[in-house]
Amino acid sequence: MTPTIQPAPTSNLQQPPQPQAPLLRRAVIHDRYDLTFLPRHPGPGWTRFVCISDTHSHTFHVPPGDVLLHAGDLSRHGTLKDLEVTLNWMKELPHPAKFFMAGNHDLCLDNWYAEDGPRPRDLRPKDVATARKLVRSHSMLKAGMRYIEHEAVTYIAKSGKTYTIYGSPAAPFYSIGAFQYSPGEGREIYSRIPPSVDILMTHTPAHGICDLTRRGKHAGCAELAERLMSDDLRNCRLHVFGHIHEAHGVAVVGQCESNPDGRISVNAALPSIPLPIIVDLED
């Protein structure tokens, strides 16, 4: 049985001092709160997005909300068994809609490991086909779970507002892993992000945004950062990612006349700070 990681009270979390989340007109960010005393939902006309990432086959206390967003690294070692632990846990979470994707640890979801990749001993080629079928199965859809891989989907809020959500599991090459790319390949990968996107999910951060490692290096992708500066993505309201565990947190960037609140950038990786980040958006 996989143990649930117990969150520490927010006052005791070991993290460097951070500025309070900014006050925005059409969004509220909750990145510091007590899981035993949750922030109040703003009410009708608002959608609560609960953001997590890098759960690595562990289970966590996750607050309720309208939508759960999981930005990848579902599994610990990339095996089918690891993946099933996370999927079974997510099925039981109370969110009516749950959008999730893979990350570099999720070898069993990358077709490359069914064909060419050097596989771990406990990952068989047929496991990849089984895993890829499982994440898009009827049982997942019945639990409100929608797997995203280099594609856009929509979510219709209670107000009738339609959110376009795009997810990419890709990350720059680091070591053996899934959905990785070499320098120069990211430009084509991120060119697929549609201009209509409201909520973007990537596994990697963009360079310079919630991507600072313990060694003081910005480990995010420069090619993703370049894409996010494009005029056609200026209305993207929320970007959720993970990958760099120690960079858990929120930044607001890209404010402009058509999107005065800017893009809320959320590193939702949970291993270092096991506190899901809540973002309430006015529809």
N, C-alpha and C positions, 0 to 999 in steps of 0.2 A: 504493500500500500504506500503510495507516495505521500509524504507528510505535507501538510499545509504550512506554508511559511507565514509565521505570525508577524504582523507589522508592529514595529515599535511605535509608541506615541510620537506624534510629529515633533514634539519638542525635544525628543531624544535621538532623532535620526541623525546619523553622522554625515553631515554634508556641509560644504562651505557656505558661508553667508551668501544669500541671494536676494536681489531686490524683489519686492512684492510684485505680483502680477499686475500689469497696468490696468487702469480702469478704461473699459471700452464701451462704446455705445450699444452695440448689438451682440455683445458676447460677454460671458463671465467665465473666468478661469479659476479653477480650484486646484491648486498644486500643493497647498498645505492645509490639511484639515484632519480631524480626528475621525477615524473609521467607526467609532462608536457614537458619533454625533455628526451625522452627515449634513452637508450644505442643503438648504431647501431648494427644491426644483422651482424654477421661475414661474411655471404654470403654463396655461394655454398659449399657443403661439411661439413656444420655445421648444427646442429639442436638446436633450441631454446626451452628449457623447462621452462615453467612458473609455479612456485610452490606455492600452497595455501593450507590452511587447516583451520579447526575450524571456518567456516563462520557462523554457527548457525542461519541460515535463514535470515541473513543480506546480503545485496549486497555491493560489493566493486568495486572500479575502478581497473581493471585488464589489464595490458599491453598485446598487441597481441604477438603471438609467434607461433611456429609450433605445440607445444604440451602443453596442460594444464594438470597439475597433482594436484588432490585434495585428500588430505590424511585423509579425514574423519571429522566427526561431521558436517554433512550437515545441520542438523536441530537443533532447539533450545531446544524443549521439547520432541522431539522424535515422534511427531504425523505425520500422513500422510499429513495434511495441511501444517505443517512446512516444510516437505520434498519437497512438490510441489513448494513452494516458491523458494527454491534453484535450483531445476531442471529447472524451467521455466527461471530463471536468467541465468543459465549455458547454456541453449539452445541458448541464444542470444549472447554469447561471441564469438569472431571471430576466435578462434583457430580451425583449421581443424580437430584436434584430441584431445579428452578430455577423460582422464582416471580418474575415481573417485571411491571412496569406502566409507564405513560407518566408524563410530567411536562409542565411548561409549554412546553418546547422541542419536544415531539413533535407538531408540527402535523399530520403525515400520519396520526395516529391519532385525531384529533378530527373527528367528523362535521361539525362546524360549518364546517370549511374545505372540505368537499365541496359545501356548500350556499350559505352566506351570507358566510363570512369572506373578508376581503381576503387573497388568497394571495400568497406569494412567487412570482416568475416561474417558478421551477423546481419548483413544486408544482402539479400538475394535479389537477382534481377526481377523475379516475379513479385517481390515485395513492393517495388516501385509502381508497377501496374496496379497492384491492390491498393496502395496508398492513394494514388491519383484518382482511382475510382471511388474510394471511400470519402474523400473530401467533397466530392460532388454528388454524393449519394442522396437518395430520398430521405434517409434517416437524418442527414445533416439539414436538409431543407425543412424537414418537419420540426426540427429544433430551432428554426430561425437562423441557421448558420449558412453563410454564403462565402465560398472560397473564391478569391480573386487572384489572377495571375496574368499580369500584363493586359489588363482589360478594364473597361468601365462598366459599372452597374449603377442602378438608381435605387434610392430609398425615398419613399413617400411618407412624410411626417403626418402626424394627426391633423395638422392644420391644412393639409393638402399640398404643402410645399414639396417639390421634388429636388432632392440632393443628388448630384452626380458624384460618384465615388470611383476613383481610379487607384489600382494597386499594382505595385511592381516589387517582386521579391529580390531584385538584383542588388548586388553590392560589389565594390571593387575587389579584385583578387587579393587574398591575404595568405591563405594556406588551403589545404584541402577543404572543399566546401561546395555548397550548392549555389546555383544561379549567379555565379561570379563572372566578372568581365575584366579584360585587360585595359590599360590606359588607351583612350581613343575610342573604345567601344561604347562608352556610356552615352555619347552624344546621340547615337541612333536609338538606343534603348529609351532614353527619356524624351526623344522627339515624338514618341507615341502618346504622351500625355495629352489628352484632348483639351482644347481651349475652354470647353464648357465645365471643366472640373470644379466642383465646390470643395471637395474633400480629397486630398491626396494622401495615399499611404505608400511609403517606400520603406525598405528595410534599412538602408543606409541613410544617415543624415546628409544634408548638403554641407559642403565645406564651409566651416566658420560658424555654423549654427548648431548649438548644443552638441558639439562633436569633440570636445576637448578631452584627451586621454589623461591618465594619471601622470604621464611623462611630459605633459604640456604640449602635445602635438594635436593639431587639428586633423582628425582622421576621416572627415566627411568627403564626399565626392565633389570635385570641382566642376565636373561636367553636369551634374545635377544642379549645382548652384547656378551655373550659367543658364540652364533651361528655366529655372525659377525666376530669373530676371527678365524673361521674355515678356513683352507687352501683352501677349495673349493669355498669360496666366495671372495677370494682376488681380483678378477677381477671385482667385482661390482663397478660401477663408480659413482652411485648417489643413495642416500638413502633419501627419503622425508617422513616427519612425522609431527606431531603437538602435540596436547593433553596438553602440558604444555605451556600455552599461553605466559607467561612472559619470556620463554627461546627462543623466536624467534631469529633466527640467523643461522650462518653457521660454521661448523668445517670441516677440512680436515684431515682424519685419514687413517692409513693403507697403506701408500706408500710402494711399493715393486718393485722388478725388473720387474715383468710382468705388473704392474700397477703403474708407477712412479708418476702419479698425485694422487694416492690414491682414497679413497672413499669420495665424497663430501656429507657431512651430513647436511641436511637442515631442521631446524624446521620452518615450513612455517605457523604456527598459526597466524592468522590475528588480533584477537581482541585487543591485546596490542599494536601492531605496524602494522597498516593497509597498509603494503607495500609488495606485492608479491615478492618473490625472483626469480630472473632469473638466469638460468644456461645454458650457451651455451656449447655444446659438439661437438668436432670434430668427425665426423662419422668414 
